[in-house]
Amino acid sequence: ENLDELLGDKHESDQNVDFAFDAGGLSVVNPRGDVTISGTSDDNRIHIAIHKQVFASSDSDADKKAKQLTPTTGAAGSSFALTMPAIDGARSDLMITVPSTAATMVTANRGDIHVSAIKAAVNVTANRGDVELSAITGQTTAHVNNHSSSITARSMDGAIVIQGHAQDLT
């Protein structure tokens, strides 16, 4: 999608962060990359593992982009909000664990969404990517906005609403 990805070298790095989780929910926005959320945190903290992929023509440019590819966090109403920046030639895959009672909202523009083991409402939007949902007991709403995407839902105990366009539904 840009010259760095075509002509640059791929640089990878990892970052781990965690925060006290005293909010009622989680809101995640990731412009480029997969988002995996699991309701398996039993210490009332949110744990975030970020795998960064940066395309650049030099190590110094790659380091600069990797430093910029850090989430902003804050409160959004009663939710903990995590937003990744959109940087050309960069992608961040997120693996997040939260308490199982956290209502979850995720938007991924270019990447897959996986949500499991949540005992609250889940709302996901995948503009260019697949959606996989499992072991969710709250009401779930999934927006899939790409004709070649798929959605899979397993062990759902609450109502599920699916909107948009998808190729496969399981």
N, C-alpha and C positions, 0 to 999 in steps of 0.2 A: 503493500500500500504506500510505501515511500522508499526513497533511495537508500536509506540506512538499512532497511530490511533486504533490499536487493543487493547492495554492494558492501554493506558492513559485515563485521564479524559478530557472532552471537556471544554475549557475555551473560553468565548466570550468577545469581547470588541469592542468599536466603536471609530472612529477617524474622525474628520471633518477638512478639510483644504480648503482654497480658495486662488486663485491667480489672479492678473490682467491678462487679456487675450488680448494681443496685437499681437498675432500670427495669421496666416492665417488658421491654421488647428490644429488638435489634433491627436496625435498618442498615443495609449494605448497598453501596453503589460501586460497581466495578466496570469501567468502560471497556477494558480489554483484559480478558483472562477468565478462568473458571472460578466459581465460588462453590465451596463445599462447606456446609454447616451441619454440625451434629450436636444434638442436645445431650451430650454426655459429660459435661463439666459438673463435677460434684463438689467443687470448692467455692461456689458462688463467684467465680471469676470468668471472664471471657479470655480465651487463649487464641491467638492469631498467629498462624505460620504463613509467611509470604514468600513465594518463590518468584523471583524477579528474572525476567529475560529481557535483555537490552541488546539492540543491534546498533553498532557504532563502528566508525572507521578507525578509532583509536581507543586505547585504554583510558585515557583521560576523559574523553567524551562519554565512554561507557560508565565510568565512575560518577560523572556529573549527572547523567540520566538516572542511574540507580539511586543516588541520594534524593533526587526529586521524586522518585517513585515510592514515596512514603505516605501512609494513610493520614488523613485528617480525621480526628475524632471529636465528638461532642454530644450534646443532648439535642434531640429532636422531639420535643414534647416529652412524653414519658419513655422514650426509646433512646438507646445508645446508638449513635449514628457513626458509621465508618464509611468514608468516601476515599476511593483511590483516584489520583489525578490521571487525566488523559495526556499521555506523552507520546509523540510520534516515535515509532521504532521501539516501543516498550510494551511489555505485557506483564501482568502480575496475577498469579494464581493464588487464591486465598483458601486456607483450610482453617475453619473457625469452630471452636467448641464453646457452647454456652450452656447454662442450666436448661433442662428440658422444658421448663415452664415459660421460656422466653418467646413471646409472639415475634414472628420473624417476617421481615420484608426484604426482598433481594431484587436488584435490577442489574442485569449483566447485558451490556450492549453487544459484545463480541466474546462469547464464552458460554460454557455449559454451567448449569446450576444443579447442585445435588443438595437435598435437604433431607435429614433423617432424624428420628427419635425426638420429635418436638411434640409437646402436649399442650399446644396453644395454636392460635390462628397463624397460618402461613400464607403469604402473598408473594408470588414470584413473577418476574417479567424477564423473558429471554428474547431479545430482539434478533440475535443471530446465534443461536445455540440450542442445545438440547436441554430438557428438564427431566430430572429423576427425583421422585419423591417416595419416601418410605417411612413407615411407622409413625405416622402423624395422626394425632387424635383430635386436633382442632379443625375448624373449617379451613379449607384450602382453596385458594384462587390462583390459577396459573394462566399467565398471558404468554402465548407463544406467537411470535410475529415473523416467522420465516417459513416459507413453504417446504424447505428441505429439512426442517428440524423435526425432532421427535419428542414425545412426552411419555414417560413411564411412571406409573403410580402403583405402589405395592403396600399392602397392610395399612390401608387408610381406614380410620375409624370415624372420621367426621365427614361432613359434606364436602364435595369437591366440585369446583366450577372451573371449566377450561374454556378460554376465549382465544380467538385469533386463528392462525393458520399453521398447520403442521402436516408433515408427511405421514408419520406413524404415531399411533396411539396404542399404548399397552396398559 
